[in-house]
């Protein structure tokens, strides 16, 4: 079975390359969507007078990857608050949007938009519309980054690393019922692939966080609720990104080498069961992109 969805996320070279790497995607095609006339050329679309957006048609197998996951992955590679601009590319042709060809897909997509609004605390400037028209781009634009190693891509390289990490974690822990084993495998993979200074889990046991599986130097064994970054993330049931740990009130210094930190809660039925704690020796290592990818990984765990 094959279904399709259309994503406009800035320059279509990088967006196509990203979705080609998603397990369950059967095919991709860069093109131009929802403009004002038939069969536009790249040169015409580039004038920003045609109403077309650079868009990627994604064909996928719903038994292998859900529409909801595809939309959520799309949100990891765009800035949902940037109007008519992604990366260094600016113009209406680079606007962001999700365009559907099957009306029954709309409720699924709307649910993901609602989750996005909750996460960013604002209204995204991402179009959500039915597909009115789509024309495939010229041959030179298809598989552009495969044909041109080192070619221009507005997406940061880490999104491709996170995609492979996310999919490998899903593959490795699938079918494993023991929570500690799932955490141990995830911690090892994150540490190995992303080269962070410390990666580990703290489990909620009673009124404390207790050290669980981790990779890196020795760490604090127990953390009280509300203490430090981990305890604060537990109490608030929300991800916390800390650009400079020395500026975080009540920071618990397990290692003097840690400079920045991100903590992501693991939730079950609305309650925090553990937190994923990651430290870096660099300042400002983590941002909103890390947060959404690590939240996806924690949902999987």
Buried (B, 14 or more C-beta within 10 A) or exposed (E): EEBBBBBBBBBBBBBBBBBBBBBBBBEBBBBBBBBEEEEBEBEBBBEBEBBBBBBBBBBBEEEEBBBBBBBBBBBBBBBBEBEBBBBEBBBBBBBBBBBBBEEEBEEBBEEBBEBBEEBBEEEBBBBBEEBEBBBEBEEEBBBBBEEEEEEEBBBBEBBBBBBEBBBBBBEBBEEEEEBEEBBBBBBBBBBEBBEBBBBBBBBBEEEBBBBBBBBBEEBBEEBBBBBBBBBBBBBEEBBBBBBEBEEBEEBBEBBEEBBBBBBBBBBEEEEBBBBBBBBBEEEEBBEBBBBBBBBBBBEBB
